[in-house]
Amino acid sequence: MAFNVNDTRTMLAALERTYAPSTTLVDTFFPDERVFTTKVVDMEMRKGDRKMAPFAVPGTKGVNLARGGSEIKTYTPPLMKPKRVISVEDVEGRGFGETIYSTKTPAERAADMRAKDLIDLRNACYRRQEYMAAQLLINGSYECKGYADDGTTQVVDTLTFGFTQKTTLSGGDTWDNASAKIYDCIGDASAKIRQNAGIIPTVAIVSDTVVKYLLDNTQLLKWLNVPNANNLSIMSIQPRLQRPDLMRVGLIQSLNLEIYSYAGGYADDETGEFKPYIPADHVIIGAPKIGRRLYGAVSQMEDDKALHTYASQFVPKYTVDTENDTSSLALSSRCVIAPDWNDLWCTIKVK
């Protein structure tokens, strides 16, 4: 049987072996994935309670303690479907990185181009996931905008999760004031999560501007300037780059909270300009693994004129238009990002 590099199953296997780009927010807060065999996914949230055991009169059979219910939302994730087209003109001349003496054929160039396109399309889907995660963590909701074939007509769907733990500071409390009580503010957010969710938040991800506020803050500098090891019992601020877009700022030992500055971003859909995932003057405090990515199945017509359904994170499709001498590669994905509950993190707009 001949090996067909453009077959959907062959490209699915290739996707599983290629390296995924780094996505800090998804990797930290939503690393788990679940793939459904239908295009709809179930988002189920359940929260425990703090009920105390009731006393009973001797001889009674006991007092019933009601179970807490769960909240289930059934949703059809919108279809991401970026596409790349290759024309004859794209492969007739020398390709990127080739020498002027290259002996590559147009068919070989087309195969190389498809391999790179497959990676680029998947990376674009990962960037969209990172954007969804950022909007969820900052606002408790995110928009999914679907485009028609003309590339301009939009259908907007908004997913909201009832998030109420966002604080916007004002007046003398904003962190650009050197006298602001930054440690107290972070401590209040940590206490809110511990009380409402029953977990210890161990990660804070901040925008670049927040790092400067931390380094200039009078309250923090007062403790850091203690000339002995006692200051280390509260916190240590030692900024150090770990990746081009990620800096470990320090550790607040008293809260068991590591602080990172994240400068990753994306090209805006409308302007094409770079925008950071974490807007200026924002702080996200939470614990790792507070939610997951849910994938719905993808159905598509293929060369055998039959409808095929794939339960996979990403589903490629290769088509050829012989009349116009073009081929196209599309990558479909139905993904929704959902928290396990809406009180597992806090967001602070510090200015």
Buried (B, 14 or more C-beta within 10 A) or exposed (E): EEEEEBBBEBBBEBBEEEEEEBBBBBEBBBEEEEBBEBBEBEBEBEBEEEEEEEEEEEEEEEEEEEEEEEEEEEBEBBBBBBEBBBBEEBBEEEBEEEEEEEEBEBEEBBBBBBBEBBBEBBBBBBBBBBBBBBBBBBBBEBBBEEEEEEEEEEEEEEBEBEBEBBBEBEEEBBBBBEEBBBBEBBBEBBEBBEEBBEBEBBBBBBBBBBBEBBBBBEBBEEBBEEEEEEBEEBBEBEEEEEEEBBBBBBBBEEBEBBBBBBBBBBEEEEEEEEEBBBEEBBBBBBBEEBBBBBBBBBBBEEEEEEEBEBBBBBBBBBBEEEEEEBBBBBBBBBBBBBBBBBBBBBBBBBB
